[in-house]
Amino acid sequence: MPRPNNGHVCDTGVFCLEDWHFGSTLSGTFSVFDPSGSVILAKELTANIFTSGISRHGKYAFCATANSPTDHGNKVFLFDLVNRVEMYSVTPKAGWPDSYEVDESTGELMVLFKDMGSFRYNVHGQFIDADQLGDANLNSSRYDRIILAAEKILGEGDLTDERTLEVLTAVRRARTLGADENPAWRPTALKVQGLAHEQLGQYPEAVQVYEESLALNPKIGVKRRLASVTKRIKAE
């Protein structure tokens, strides 16, 4: 292994290593070995490995990749080491957590965020705690997390007015937490607040924050929405 990095050993002595490869290409190899050093599994990747690990008793291993123009870019992989197979490769809908763990009793991959808790991918790679993560982000003390989560939730559609109000309240809170003082985030916060107002039918409020957002960043992407909402108001 030319460039071994980021090794992990489980309680049974099974261990994993990342080979970061030489050269300028985006690539790496994730390998798992038994205690004697024999290869249990090796995955050649056409993307750089971002992180990896192994479950406590060596039943599962995982790795995640950084962005790449290939199919291996921005993916999370889970491997069944007992049967020596790749269980799945999915785009991480949970984003990038602080760490990963595997629940060996269920085969679920757990994503862990500091101050927010853990959230799960099932054995098929489906992210089954999206709503819980969304709520945790909305209740976060970090305005960037709140704003990004709010925009994602509003983009999903079919929201109840109650849910949209929760999102609107969260975005307003994000502004008080520091987003309004950050020139890079204030236009986005205003844009997302406008999206919430628009979905609630609060068109004058939407126009106000859309205009403020555009004044700060003409490329924020709400010109058409502003024109549409303005027409609605005139038609009423």
Secondary structure as UniProt FT lines:
FT   STRAND          4..9
FT   TURN            11..12
FT   STRAND          15..19
FT   STRAND          28..33
FT   TURN            35..36
FT   STRAND          39..45
FT   STRAND          49..54
FT   TURN            56..57
FT   STRAND          60..65
FT   TURN            71..74
FT   STRAND          76..80
FT   TURN            81..84
FT   STRAND          85..90
FT   TURN            93..94
FT   STRAND          99..103
FT   TURN            104..107
FT   STRAND          108..113
FT   TURN            114..116
FT   STRAND          117..121
FT   TURN            123..124
FT   TURN            128..129
FT   HELIX           130..138
FT   HELIX           143..155
FT   HELIX           161..176
FT   TURN            177..178
FT   HELIX           179..181
FT   TURN            183..185
FT   HELIX           186..199
FT   TURN            200..201
FT   HELIX           203..216
FT   TURN            218..219
FT   HELIX           223..235
//
